[in-house]
């Protein structure tokens, strides 16, 4: 048994989920037309889109907080 003091395997398994994307798969696959996008696996495309949206929300929340202070 491998020494795993941070329980990396347990954490990585817990952070993985299965979701049905059958209704949005085509939208995700075709939302960009660059070659790099077509080379990415679907899971990576989903991660990119989720991270971009989270960054937008974070920026929006930060702006709203700054606006409420002034």
PDB file of N, CA, C, O and CB in Angstrom:
ATOM      1  N   UNK A   1       0.839  -1.184   0.000  1.00  0.00           N
ATOM      2  CA  UNK A   1       0.000   0.000   0.000  1.00  0.00           C
ATOM      3  C   UNK A   1       0.877   1.237   0.000  1.00  0.00           C
ATOM      4  O   UNK A   1       1.861   1.308   0.737  1.00  0.00           O
ATOM      5  CB  UNK A   1      -0.951   0.004   1.210  1.00  0.00           C
ATOM      6  N   UNK A   2       0.533   2.183  -0.800  1.00  0.00           N
ATOM      7  CA  UNK A   2       1.284   3.413  -0.969  1.00  0.00           C
ATOM      8  C   UNK A   2       1.011   4.370   0.191  1.00  0.00           C
ATOM      9  O   UNK A   2      -0.111   4.456   0.690  1.00  0.00           O
ATOM     10  CB  UNK A   2       0.933   4.075  -2.306  1.00  0.00           C
ATOM     11  N   UNK A   3       2.066   5.091   0.615  1.00  0.00           N
ATOM     12  CA  UNK A   3       1.890   6.113   1.643  1.00  0.00           C
ATOM     13  C   UNK A   3       1.168   7.307   1.026  1.00  0.00           C
ATOM     14  O   UNK A   3       1.656   7.896   0.061  1.00  0.00           O
ATOM     15  CB  UNK A   3       3.265   6.544   2.253  1.00  0.00           C
ATOM     16  N   UNK A   4       0.022   7.664   1.569  1.00  0.00           N
ATOM     17  CA  UNK A   4      -0.803   8.751   1.037  1.00  0.00           C
ATOM     18  C   UNK A   4      -1.308   9.603   2.202  1.00  0.00           C
ATOM     19  O   UNK A   4      -2.491   9.557   2.537  1.00  0.00           O
ATOM     20  CB  UNK A   4      -2.000   8.191   0.195  1.00  0.00           C
ATOM     21  N   UNK A   5      -0.406  10.388   2.824  1.00  0.00           N
ATOM     22  CA  UNK A   5      -0.792  11.130   4.026  1.00  0.00           C
ATOM     23  C   UNK A   5      -1.895  12.161   3.786  1.00  0.00           C
ATOM     24  O   UNK A   5      -2.615  12.513   4.720  1.00  0.00           O
ATOM     25  CB  UNK A   5       0.411  11.820   4.594  1.00  0.00           C
ATOM     26  N   UNK A   6      -2.038  12.643   2.573  1.00  0.00           N
ATOM     27  CA  UNK A   6      -3.070  13.644   2.291  1.00  0.00           C
ATOM     28  C   UNK A   6      -4.361  13.023   1.767  1.00  0.00           C
ATOM     29  O   UNK A   6      -5.296  13.729   1.389  1.00  0.00           O
ATOM     30  CB  UNK A   6      -2.550  14.651   1.287  1.00  0.00           C
ATOM     31  N   UNK A   7      -4.397  11.685   1.749  1.00  0.00           N
ATOM     32  CA  UNK A   7      -5.571  10.970   1.234  1.00  0.00           C
ATOM     33  C   UNK A   7      -5.957  11.457  -0.154  1.00  0.00           C
ATOM     34  O   UNK A   7      -7.135  11.659  -0.448  1.00  0.00           O
ATOM     35  CB  UNK A   7      -6.754  11.134   2.185  1.00  0.00           C
ATOM     36  N   UNK A   8      -4.956  11.644  -1.003  1.00  0.00           N
ATOM     37  CA  UNK A   8      -5.184  12.172  -2.349  1.00  0.00           C
ATOM     38  C   UNK A   8      -6.179  11.332  -3.129  1.00  0.00           C
ATOM     39  O   UNK A   8      -7.080  11.869  -3.772  1.00  0.00           O
ATOM     40  CB  UNK A   8      -3.878  12.249  -3.110  1.00  0.00           C
ATOM     41  N   UNK A   9      -6.018  10.017  -3.074  1.00  0.00           N
ATOM     42  CA  UNK A   9      -6.919   9.152  -3.843  1.00  0.00           C
ATOM     43  C   UNK A   9      -8.350   9.272  -3.352  1.00  0.00           C
ATOM     44  O   UNK A   9      -9.281   9.320  -4.156  1.00  0.00           O
ATOM     45  CB  UNK A   9      -6.462   7.698  -3.760  1.00  0.00           C
ATOM     46  N   UNK A  10      -8.534   9.320  -2.046  1.00  0.00           N
ATOM     47  CA  UNK A  10      -9.880   9.445  -1.489  1.00  0.00           C
ATOM     48  C   UNK A  10     -10.509  10.784  -1.882  1.00  0.00           C
ATOM     49  O   UNK A  10     -11.680  10.834  -2.258  1.00  0.00           O
ATOM     50  CB  UNK A  10      -9.842   9.306   0.045  1.00  0.00           C
ATOM     51  N   UNK A  11      -9.741  11.854  -1.796  1.00  0.00           N
ATOM     52  CA  UNK A  11     -10.248  13.180  -2.145  1.00  0.00           C
ATOM     53  C   UNK A  11     -10.580  13.251  -3.627  1.00  0.00           C
ATOM     54  O   UNK A  11     -11.635  13.761  -4.003  1.00  0.00           O
ATOM     55  CB  UNK A  11      -9.226  14.265  -1.778  1.00  0.00           C
ATOM     56  N   UNK A  12      -9.689  12.744  -4.472  1.00  0.00           N
ATOM     57  CA  UNK A  12      -9.945  12.829  -5.905  1.00  0.00           C
ATOM     58  C   UNK A  12     -11.176  12.021  -6.296  1.00  0.00           C
ATOM     59  O   UNK A  12     -11.907  12.425  -7.199  1.00  0.00           O
ATOM     60  CB  UNK A  12      -8.732  12.344  -6.690  1.00  0.00           C
ATOM     61  N   UNK A  13     -11.419  10.909  -5.650  1.00  0.00           N
ATOM     62  CA  UNK A  13     -12.617  10.124  -5.935  1.00  0.00           C
ATOM     63  C   UNK A  13     -13.870  10.856  -5.470  1.00  0.00           C
ATOM     64  O   UNK A  13     -14.901  10.822  -6.142  1.00  0.00           O
ATOM     65  CB  UNK A  13     -12.528   8.750  -5.264  1.00  0.00           C
ATOM     66  N   UNK A  14     -13.780  11.510  -4.336  1.00  0.00           N
ATOM     67  CA  UNK A  14     -14.926  12.223  -3.790  1.00  0.00           C
ATOM     68  C   UNK A  14     -15.270  13.435  -4.650  1.00  0.00           C
ATOM     69  O   UNK A  14     -16.440  13.810  -4.741  1.00  0.00           O
ATOM     70  CB  UNK A  14     -14.648  12.657  -2.348  1.00  0.00           C
ATOM     71  N   UNK A  15     -14.277  14.052  -5.282  1.00  0.00           N
ATOM     72  CA  UNK A  15     -14.491  15.245  -6.086  1.00  0.00           C
ATOM     73  C   UNK A  15     -14.939  14.937  -7.507  1.00  0.00           C
ATOM     74  O   UNK A  15     -15.207  15.861  -8.276  1.00  0.00           O
ATOM     75  CB  UNK A  15     -13.238  16.057  -6.125  1.00  0.00           C
ATOM     76  N   UNK A  16     -15.025  13.705  -7.863  1.00  0.00           N
ATOM     77  CA  UNK A  16     -15.479  13.325  -9.203  1.00  0.00           C
ATOM     78  C   UNK A  16     -16.967  13.023  -9.154  1.00  0.00           C
ATOM     79  O   UNK A  16     -17.466  12.382  -8.229  1.00  0.00           O
ATOM     80  CB  UNK A  16     -14.685  12.096  -9.741  1.00  0.00           C
ATOM     81  N   UNK A  17     -17.661  13.508 -10.186  1.00  0.00           N
ATOM     82  CA  UNK A  17     -19.097  13.262 -10.261  1.00  0.00           C
ATOM     83  C   UNK A  17     -19.457  12.802 -11.668  1.00  0.00           C
ATOM     84  O   UNK A  17     -18.715  13.031 -12.624  1.00  0.00           O
ATOM     85  CB  UNK A  17     -19.901  14.531  -9.876  1.00  0.00           C
ATOM     86  N   UNK A  18     -20.585  12.164 -11.770  1.00  0.00           N
ATOM     87  CA  UNK A  18     -21.124  11.784 -13.076  1.00  0.00           C
ATOM     88  C   UNK A  18     -22.371  12.619 -13.312  1.00  0.00           C
ATOM     89  O   UNK A  18     -23.264  12.676 -12.466  1.00  0.00           O
ATOM     90  CB  UNK A  18     -21.442  10.241 -13.151  1.00  0.00           C
ATOM     91  N   UNK A  19     -22.423  13.265 -14.470  1.00  0.00           N
ATOM     92  CA  UNK A  19     -23.606  14.049 -14.810  1.00  0.00           C
ATOM     93  C   UNK A  19     -24.030  13.736 -16.236  1.00  0.00           C
ATOM     94  O   UNK A  19     -23.210  13.383 -17.084  1.00  0.00           O
ATOM     95  CB  UNK A  19     -23.335  15.564 -14.641  1.00  0.00           C
ATOM     96  N   UNK A  20     -25.306  13.870 -16.478  1.00  0.00           N
ATOM     97  CA  UNK A  20     -25.850  13.643 -17.814  1.00  0.00           C
ATOM     98  C   UNK A  20     -25.787  14.960 -18.578  1.00  0.00           C
ATOM     99  O   UNK A  20     -26.468  15.922 -18.222  1.00  0.00           O
ATOM    100  CB  UNK A  20     -27.320  13.093 -17.751  1.00  0.00           C
ATOM    101  N   UNK A  21     -24.976  15.005 -19.618  1.00  0.00           N
ATOM    102  CA  UNK A  21     -24.844  16.215 -20.433  1.00  0.00           C
ATOM    103  C   UNK A  21     -25.409  16.005 -21.833  1.00  0.00           C
ATOM    104  O   UNK A  21     -25.111  16.765 -22.755  1.00  0.00           O
ATOM    105  CB  UNK A  21     -23.376  16.640 -20.521  1.00  0.00           C
ATOM    106  N   UNK A  22     -26.221  14.975 -21.981  1.00  0.00           N
ATOM    107  CA  UNK A  22     -26.731  14.654 -23.315  1.00  0.00           C
ATOM    108  C   UNK A  22     -27.503  15.810 -23.937  1.00  0.00           C
ATOM    109  O   UNK A  22     -27.497  15.975 -25.157  1.00  0.00           O
ATOM    110  CB  UNK A  22     -27.619  13.432 -23.247  1.00  0.00           C
ATOM    111  N   UNK A  23     -28.168  16.612 -23.106  1.00  0.00           N
ATOM    112  CA  UNK A  23     -28.955  17.716 -23.646  1.00  0.00           C
ATOM    113  C   UNK A  23     -28.127  18.950 -23.987  1.00  0.00           C
ATOM    114  O   UNK A  23     -28.609  19.840 -24.687  1.00  0.00           O
ATOM    115  CB  UNK A  23     -30.019  18.093 -22.669  1.00  0.00           C
ATOM    116  N   UNK A  24     -26.883  19.016 -23.500  1.00  0.00           N
ATOM    117  CA  UNK A  24     -26.036  20.189 -23.785  1.00  0.00           C
ATOM    118  C   UNK A  24     -24.740  19.835 -24.498  1.00  0.00           C
ATOM    119  O   UNK A  24     -23.955  20.723 -24.832  1.00  0.00           O
ATOM    120  CB  UNK A  24     -25.710  20.908 -22.500  1.00  0.00           C
ATOM    121  N   UNK A  25     -24.511  18.566 -24.732  1.00  0.00           N
ATOM    122  CA  UNK A  25     -23.246  18.133 -25.335  1.00  0.00           C
ATOM    123  C   UNK A  25     -22.943  18.870 -26.638  1.00  0.00           C
ATOM    124  O   UNK A  25     -21.837  19.380 -26.820  1.00  0.00           O
ATOM    125  CB  UNK A  25     -23.279  16.634 -25.592  1.00  0.00           C
ATOM    126  N   UNK A  26     -23.903  18.927 -27.531  1.00  0.00           N
ATOM    127  CA  UNK A  26     -23.678  19.571 -28.824  1.00  0.00           C
ATOM    128  C   UNK A  26     -23.393  21.065 -28.656  1.00  0.00           C
ATOM    129  O   UNK A  26     -22.543  21.618 -29.355  1.00  0.00           O
ATOM    130  CB  UNK A  26     -24.893  19.366 -29.739  1.00  0.00           C
ATOM    131  N   UNK A  27     -24.096  21.716 -27.735  1.00  0.00           N
ATOM    132  CA  UNK A  27     -23.842  23.139 -27.466  1.00  0.00           C
ATOM    133  C   UNK A  27     -22.414  23.360 -26.978  1.00  0.00           C
ATOM    134  O   UNK A  27     -21.735  24.291 -27.410  1.00  0.00           O
ATOM    135  CB  UNK A  27     -24.841  23.677 -26.425  1.00  0.00           C
ATOM    136  N   UNK A  28     -21.970  22.495 -26.076  1.00  0.00           N
ATOM    137  CA  UNK A  28     -20.609  22.598 -25.540  1.00  0.00           C
ATOM    138  C   UNK A  28     -19.588  22.357 -26.644  1.00  0.00           C
ATOM    139  O   UNK A  28     -18.637  23.123 -26.800  1.00  0.00           O
ATOM    140  CB  UNK A  28     -20.396  21.593 -24.386  1.00  0.00           C
ATOM    141  N   UNK A  29     -19.787  21.303 -27.398  1.00  0.00           N
ATOM    142  CA  UNK A  29     -18.842  20.956 -28.460  1.00  0.00           C
ATOM    143  C   UNK A  29     -18.721  22.066 -29.503  1.00  0.00           C
ATOM    144  O   UNK A  29     -17.641  22.285 -30.051  1.00  0.00           O
ATOM    145  CB  UNK A  29     -19.268  19.659 -29.135  1.00  0.00           C
ATOM    146  N   UNK A  30     -19.823  22.765 -29.780  1.00  0.00           N
ATOM    147  CA  UNK A  30     -19.845  23.749 -30.862  1.00  0.00           C
ATOM    148  C   UNK A  30     -19.809  25.201 -30.403  1.00  0.00           C
ATOM    149  O   UNK A  30     -19.970  26.104 -31.224  1.00  0.00           O
ATOM    150  CB  UNK A  30     -21.055  23.540 -31.686  1.00  0.00           C
ATOM    151  N   UNK A  31     -19.603  25.446 -29.121  1.00  0.00           N
ATOM    152  CA  UNK A  31     -19.649  26.833 -28.644  1.00  0.00           C
ATOM    153  C   UNK A  31     -18.420  27.642 -29.063  1.00  0.00           C
ATOM    154  O   UNK A  31     -18.435  28.871 -28.990  1.00  0.00           O
ATOM    155  CB  UNK A  31     -19.777  26.853 -27.130  1.00  0.00           C
ATOM    156  N   UNK A  32     -17.380  26.978 -29.492  1.00  0.00           N
ATOM    157  CA  UNK A  32     -16.183  27.653 -30.008  1.00  0.00           C
ATOM    158  C   UNK A  32     -15.743  26.950 -31.283  1.00  0.00           C
ATOM    159  O   UNK A  32     -16.008  25.765 -31.491  1.00  0.00           O
ATOM    160  CB  UNK A  32     -15.027  27.659 -28.948  1.00  0.00           C
ATOM    161  N   UNK A  33     -15.068  27.712 -32.126  1.00  0.00           N
ATOM    162  CA  UNK A  33     -14.686  27.126 -33.414  1.00  0.00           C
ATOM    163  C   UNK A  33     -13.176  26.949 -33.583  1.00  0.00           C
ATOM    164  O   UNK A  33     -12.728  26.473 -34.626  1.00  0.00           O
ATOM    165  CB  UNK A  33     -15.210  27.985 -34.530  1.00  0.00           C
ATOM    166  N   UNK A  34     -12.387  27.323 -32.574  1.00  0.00           N
ATOM    167  CA  UNK A  34     -10.934  27.199 -32.734  1.00  0.00           C
ATOM    168  C   UNK A  34     -10.489  25.736 -32.642  1.00  0.00           C
ATOM    169  O   UNK A  34     -11.160  24.901 -32.034  1.00  0.00           O
ATOM    170  CB  UNK A  34     -10.206  28.038 -31.669  1.00  0.00           C
ATOM    171  N   UNK A  35      -9.357  25.456 -33.253  1.00  0.00           N
ATOM    172  CA  UNK A  35      -8.835  24.085 -33.322  1.00  0.00           C
ATOM    173  C   UNK A  35      -8.532  23.530 -31.932  1.00  0.00           C
ATOM    174  O   UNK A  35      -8.780  22.355 -31.663  1.00  0.00           O
ATOM    175  CB  UNK A  35      -7.571  24.041 -34.186  1.00  0.00           C
ATOM    176  N   UNK A  36      -7.999  24.366 -31.058  1.00  0.00           N
ATOM    177  CA  UNK A  36      -7.673  23.902 -29.708  1.00  0.00           C
ATOM    178  C   UNK A  36      -8.919  23.369 -29.003  1.00  0.00           C
ATOM    179  O   UNK A  36      -8.852  22.368 -28.289  1.00  0.00           O
ATOM    180  CB  UNK A  36      -7.043  25.040 -28.884  1.00  0.00           C
ATOM    181  N   UNK A  37     -10.039  24.030 -29.201  1.00  0.00           N
ATOM    182  CA  UNK A  37     -11.289  23.594 -28.570  1.00  0.00           C
ATOM    183  C   UNK A  37     -11.700  22.220 -29.081  1.00  0.00           C
ATOM    184  O   UNK A  37     -12.125  21.367 -28.303  1.00  0.00           O
ATOM    185  CB  UNK A  37     -12.413  24.612 -28.830  1.00  0.00           C
ATOM    186  N   UNK A  38     -11.577  22.008 -30.366  1.00  0.00           N
ATOM    187  CA  UNK A  38     -11.990  20.723 -30.936  1.00  0.00           C
ATOM    188  C   UNK A  38     -11.107  19.579 -30.453  1.00  0.00           C
ATOM    189  O   UNK A  38     -11.540  18.427 -30.433  1.00  0.00           O
ATOM    190  CB  UNK A  38     -11.959  20.787 -32.458  1.00  0.00           C
ATOM    191  N   UNK A  39      -9.877  19.888 -30.064  1.00  0.00           N
ATOM    192  CA  UNK A  39      -8.952  18.855 -29.588  1.00  0.00           C
ATOM    193  C   UNK A  39      -9.193  18.470 -28.131  1.00  0.00           C
ATOM    194  O   UNK A  39      -8.775  17.393 -27.704  1.00  0.00           O
ATOM    195  CB  UNK A  39      -7.526  19.330 -29.752  1.00  0.00           C
ATOM    196  N   UNK A  40      -9.853  19.320 -27.370  1.00  0.00           N
ATOM    197  CA  UNK A  40     -10.084  19.030 -25.953  1.00  0.00           C
ATOM    198  C   UNK A  40     -11.148  17.953 -25.783  1.00  0.00           C
ATOM    199  O   UNK A  40     -12.106  17.893 -26.554  1.00  0.00           O
ATOM    200  CB  UNK A  40     -10.500  20.304 -25.205  1.00  0.00           C
ATOM    201  N   UNK A  41     -10.980  17.104 -24.774  1.00  0.00           N
ATOM    202  CA  UNK A  41     -12.060  16.163 -24.468  1.00  0.00           C
ATOM    203  C   UNK A  41     -13.239  16.927 -23.852  1.00  0.00           C
ATOM    204  O   UNK A  41     -13.068  18.035 -23.344  1.00  0.00           O
ATOM    205  CB  UNK A  41     -11.561  15.038 -23.500  1.00  0.00           C
ATOM    206  N   UNK A  42     -14.398  16.346 -23.901  1.00  0.00           N
ATOM    207  CA  UNK A  42     -15.601  16.997 -23.383  1.00  0.00           C
ATOM    208  C   UNK A  42     -15.433  17.415 -21.925  1.00  0.00           C
ATOM    209  O   UNK A  42     -15.865  18.503 -21.546  1.00  0.00           O
ATOM    210  CB  UNK A  42     -16.803  16.069 -23.521  1.00  0.00           C
ATOM    211  N   UNK A  43     -14.824  16.586 -21.117  1.00  0.00           N
ATOM    212  CA  UNK A  43     -14.652  16.921 -19.697  1.00  0.00           C
ATOM    213  C   UNK A  43     -13.825  18.191 -19.522  1.00  0.00           C
ATOM    214  O   UNK A  43     -14.126  19.009 -18.653  1.00  0.00           O
ATOM    215  CB  UNK A  43     -13.985  15.758 -18.951  1.00  0.00           C
ATOM    216  N   UNK A  44     -12.796  18.364 -20.331  1.00  0.00           N
ATOM    217  CA  UNK A  44     -11.970  19.569 -20.248  1.00  0.00           C
ATOM    218  C   UNK A  44     -12.749  20.792 -20.718  1.00  0.00           C
ATOM    219  O   UNK A  44     -12.619  21.874 -20.146  1.00  0.00           O
ATOM    220  CB  UNK A  44     -10.690  19.404 -21.083  1.00  0.00           C
ATOM    221  N   UNK A  45     -13.551  20.620 -21.750  1.00  0.00           N
ATOM    222  CA  UNK A  45     -14.384  21.728 -22.237  1.00  0.00           C
ATOM    223  C   UNK A  45     -15.337  22.185 -21.145  1.00  0.00           C
ATOM    224  O   UNK A  45     -15.509  23.384 -20.923  1.00  0.00           O
ATOM    225  CB  UNK A  45     -15.176  21.310 -23.497  1.00  0.00           C
ATOM    226  N   UNK A  46     -15.951  21.234 -20.468  1.00  0.00           N
ATOM    227  CA  UNK A  46     -16.872  21.574 -19.388  1.00  0.00           C
ATOM    228  C   UNK A  46     -16.153  22.296 -18.257  1.00  0.00           C
ATOM    229  O   UNK A  46     -16.675  23.265 -17.706  1.00  0.00           O
ATOM    230  CB  UNK A  46     -17.553  20.318 -18.856  1.00  0.00           C
ATOM    231  N   UNK A  47     -14.962  21.828 -17.909  1.00  0.00           N
ATOM    232  CA  UNK A  47     -14.186  22.496 -16.856  1.00  0.00           C
ATOM    233  C   UNK A  47     -13.852  23.927 -17.245  1.00  0.00           C
ATOM    234  O   UNK A  47     -13.951  24.831 -16.416  1.00  0.00           O
ATOM    235  CB  UNK A  47     -12.896  21.720 -16.563  1.00  0.00           C
ATOM    236  N   UNK A  48     -13.456  24.147 -18.497  1.00  0.00           N
ATOM    237  CA  UNK A  48     -13.133  25.492 -18.978  1.00  0.00           C
ATOM    238  C   UNK A  48     -14.351  26.394 -18.855  1.00  0.00           C
ATOM    239  O   UNK A  48     -14.258  27.505 -18.333  1.00  0.00           O
ATOM    240  CB  UNK A  48     -12.641  25.450 -20.443  1.00  0.00           C
ATOM    241  N   UNK A  49     -15.483  25.920 -19.330  1.00  0.00           N
ATOM    242  CA  UNK A  49     -16.698  26.735 -19.298  1.00  0.00           C
ATOM    243  C   UNK A  49     -17.143  27.032 -17.868  1.00  0.00           C
ATOM    244  O   UNK A  49     -17.559  28.152 -17.570  1.00  0.00           O
ATOM    245  CB  UNK A  49     -17.821  26.032 -20.053  1.00  0.00           C
ATOM    246  N   UNK A  50     -17.060  26.056 -16.997  1.00  0.00           N
ATOM    247  CA  UNK A  50     -17.436  26.261 -15.595  1.00  0.00           C
ATOM    248  C   UNK A  50     -16.500  27.260 -14.934  1.00  0.00           C
ATOM    249  O   UNK A  50     -16.955  28.167 -14.236  1.00  0.00           O
ATOM    250  CB  UNK A  50     -17.418  24.927 -14.825  1.00  0.00           C
ATOM    251  N   UNK A  51     -15.191  27.105 -15.147  1.00  0.00           N
ATOM    252  CA  UNK A  51     -14.225  28.025 -14.539  1.00  0.00           C
ATOM    253  C   UNK A  51     -14.408  29.447 -15.058  1.00  0.00           C
ATOM    254  O   UNK A  51     -14.305  30.404 -14.290  1.00  0.00           O
ATOM    255  CB  UNK A  51     -12.795  27.551 -14.811  1.00  0.00           C
ATOM    256  N   UNK A  52     -14.679  29.594 -16.355  1.00  0.00           N
ATOM    257  CA  UNK A  52     -14.907  30.928 -16.914  1.00  0.00           C
ATOM    258  C   UNK A  52     -16.143  31.571 -16.292  1.00  0.00           C
ATOM    259  O   UNK A  52     -16.125  32.751 -15.942  1.00  0.00           O
ATOM    260  CB  UNK A  52     -15.062  30.854 -18.443  1.00  0.00           C
ATOM    261  N   UNK A  53     -17.199  30.804 -16.157  1.00  0.00           N
ATOM    262  CA  UNK A  53     -18.431  31.350 -15.571  1.00  0.00           C
ATOM    263  C   UNK A  53     -18.230  31.699 -14.105  1.00  0.00           C
ATOM    264  O   UNK A  53     -18.729  32.726 -13.643  1.00  0.00           O
ATOM    265  CB  UNK A  53     -19.587  30.350 -15.718  1.00  0.00           C
ATOM    266  N   UNK A  54     -17.519  30.876 -13.374  1.00  0.00           N
ATOM    267  CA  UNK A  54     -17.242  31.177 -11.972  1.00  0.00           C
ATOM    268  C   UNK A  54     -16.412  32.450 -11.839  1.00  0.00           C
ATOM    269  O   UNK A  54     -16.643  33.247 -10.930  1.00  0.00           O
ATOM    270  CB  UNK A  54     -16.517  30.003 -11.307  1.00  0.00           C
ATOM    271  N   UNK A  55     -15.455  32.646 -12.732  1.00  0.00           N
ATOM    272  CA  UNK A  55     -14.645  33.871 -12.720  1.00  0.00           C
ATOM    273  C   UNK A  55     -15.519  35.088 -13.001  1.00  0.00           C
ATOM    274  O   UNK A  55     -15.338  36.136 -12.380  1.00  0.00           O
ATOM    275  CB  UNK A  55     -13.504  33.783 -13.759  1.00  0.00           C
ATOM    276  N   UNK A  56     -16.463  34.962 -13.927  1.00  0.00           N
ATOM    277  CA  UNK A  56     -17.392  36.060 -14.216  1.00  0.00           C
ATOM    278  C   UNK A  56     -18.234  36.392 -12.989  1.00  0.00           C
ATOM    279  O   UNK A  56     -18.403  37.563 -12.646  1.00  0.00           O
ATOM    280  CB  UNK A  56     -18.305  35.698 -15.402  1.00  0.00           C
ATOM    281  N   UNK A  57     -18.755  35.377 -12.336  1.00  0.00           N
ATOM    282  CA  UNK A  57     -19.573  35.590 -11.147  1.00  0.00           C
ATOM    283  C   UNK A  57     -18.765  36.226 -10.026  1.00  0.00           C
ATOM    284  O   UNK A  57     -19.251  37.119  -9.331  1.00  0.00           O
ATOM    285  CB  UNK A  57     -20.174  34.272 -10.674  1.00  0.00           C
ATOM    286  N   UNK A  58     -17.538  35.767  -9.853  1.00  0.00           N
ATOM    287  CA  UNK A  58     -16.671  36.322  -8.821  1.00  0.00           C
ATOM    288  C   UNK A  58     -16.387  37.796  -9.091  1.00  0.00           C
ATOM    289  O   UNK A  58     -16.437  38.616  -8.174  1.00  0.00           O
ATOM    290  CB  UNK A  58     -15.358  35.534  -8.744  1.00  0.00           C
ATOM    291  N   UNK A  59     -16.092  38.135 -10.340  1.00  0.00           N
ATOM    292  CA  UNK A  59     -15.829  39.529 -10.705  1.00  0.00           C
ATOM    293  C   UNK A  59     -17.075  40.384 -10.494  1.00  0.00           C
ATOM    294  O   UNK A  59     -16.983  41.516 -10.020  1.00  0.00           O
ATOM    295  CB  UNK A  59     -15.360  39.627 -12.170  1.00  0.00           C
ATOM    296  N   UNK A  60     -18.223  39.849 -10.841  1.00  0.00           N
ATOM    297  CA  UNK A  60     -19.481  40.568 -10.666  1.00  0.00           C
ATOM    298  C   UNK A  60     -19.770  40.803  -9.187  1.00  0.00           C
ATOM    299  O   UNK A  60     -20.178  41.898  -8.798  1.00  0.00           O
ATOM    300  CB  UNK A  60     -20.635  39.795 -11.314  1.00  0.00           C
ATOM    301  N   UNK A  61     -19.559  39.782  -8.369  1.00  0.00           N
ATOM    302  CA  UNK A  61     -19.769  39.915  -6.926  1.00  0.00           C
ATOM    303  C   UNK A  61     -18.805  40.921  -6.320  1.00  0.00           C
ATOM    304  O   UNK A  61     -19.188  41.713  -5.459  1.00  0.00           O
ATOM    305  CB  UNK A  61     -19.611  38.564  -6.237  1.00  0.00           C
ATOM    306  N   UNK A  62     -17.565  40.891  -6.764  1.00  0.00           N
ATOM    307  CA  UNK A  62     -16.562  41.824  -6.264  1.00  0.00           C
ATOM    308  C   UNK A  62     -16.950  43.255  -6.631  1.00  0.00           C
ATOM    309  O   UNK A  62     -16.834  44.164  -5.810  1.00  0.00           O
ATOM    310  CB  UNK A  62     -15.165  41.479  -6.830  1.00  0.00           C
ATOM    311  N   UNK A  63     -17.411  43.451  -7.864  1.00  0.00           N
ATOM    312  CA  UNK A  63     -17.833  44.777  -8.313  1.00  0.00           C
ATOM    313  C   UNK A  63     -19.041  45.253  -7.509  1.00  0.00           C
ATOM    314  O   UNK A  63     -19.110  46.423  -7.131  1.00  0.00           O
ATOM    315  CB  UNK A  63     -18.166  44.758  -9.818  1.00  0.00           C
ATOM    316  N   UNK A  64     -19.980  44.369  -7.248  1.00  0.00           N
ATOM    317  CA  UNK A  64     -21.172  44.725  -6.475  1.00  0.00           C
ATOM    318  C   UNK A  64     -20.795  45.126  -5.055  1.00  0.00           C
ATOM    319  O   UNK A  64     -21.375  46.060  -4.502  1.00  0.00           O
ATOM    320  CB  UNK A  64     -22.167  43.555  -6.446  1.00  0.00           C
ATOM    321  N   UNK A  65     -19.829  44.432  -4.461  1.00  0.00           N
ATOM    322  CA  UNK A  65     -19.371  44.776  -3.114  1.00  0.00           C
ATOM    323  C   UNK A  65     -18.699  46.139  -3.106  1.00  0.00           C
ATOM    324  O   UNK A  65     -18.915  46.934  -2.192  1.00  0.00           O
ATOM    325  CB  UNK A  65     -18.407  43.710  -2.583  1.00  0.00           C
ATOM    326  N   UNK A  66     -17.884  46.413  -4.121  1.00  0.00           N
ATOM    327  CA  UNK A  66     -17.213  47.707  -4.209  1.00  0.00           C
ATOM    328  C   UNK A  66     -18.223  48.825  -4.425  1.00  0.00           C
ATOM    329  O   UNK A  66     -18.079  49.907  -3.856  1.00  0.00           O
ATOM    330  CB  UNK A  66     -16.179  47.701  -5.341  1.00  0.00           C
ATOM    331  N   UNK A  67     -19.238  48.577  -5.237  1.00  0.00           N
ATOM    332  CA  UNK A  67     -20.273  49.576  -5.493  1.00  0.00           C
ATOM    333  C   UNK A  67     -21.079  49.874  -4.233  1.00  0.00           C
ATOM    334  O   UNK A  67     -21.474  51.016  -3.999  1.00  0.00           O
ATOM    335  CB  UNK A  67     -21.203  49.103  -6.610  1.00  0.00           C
ATOM    336  N   UNK A  68     -21.323  48.840  -3.419  1.00  0.00           N
ATOM    337  CA  UNK A  68     -22.116  49.046  -2.204  1.00  0.00           C
ATOM    338  C   UNK A  68     -21.341  49.813  -1.143  1.00  0.00           C
ATOM    339  O   UNK A  68     -21.942  50.419  -0.256  1.00  0.00           O
ATOM    340  CB  UNK A  68     -22.570  47.711  -1.642  1.00  0.00           C
ATOM    341  N   UNK A  69     -20.024  49.794  -1.222  1.00  0.00           N
ATOM    342  CA  UNK A  69     -19.193  50.535  -0.268  1.00  0.00           C
ATOM    343  C   UNK A  69     -19.147  52.015  -0.591  1.00  0.00           C
ATOM    344  O   UNK A  69     -18.880  52.836   0.287  1.00  0.00           O
ATOM    345  CB  UNK A  69     -17.783  49.974  -0.248  1.00  0.00           C
ATOM    346  N   UNK A  70     -19.408  52.368  -1.857  1.00  0.00           N
ATOM    347  CA  UNK A  70     -19.321  53.784  -2.236  1.00  0.00           C
ATOM    348  C   UNK A  70     -20.673  54.446  -2.323  1.00  0.00           C
ATOM    349  O   UNK A  70     -20.759  55.634  -2.631  1.00  0.00           O
ATOM    350  CB  UNK A  70     -18.615  53.926  -3.553  1.00  0.00           C
TER     351      UNK A  70
END
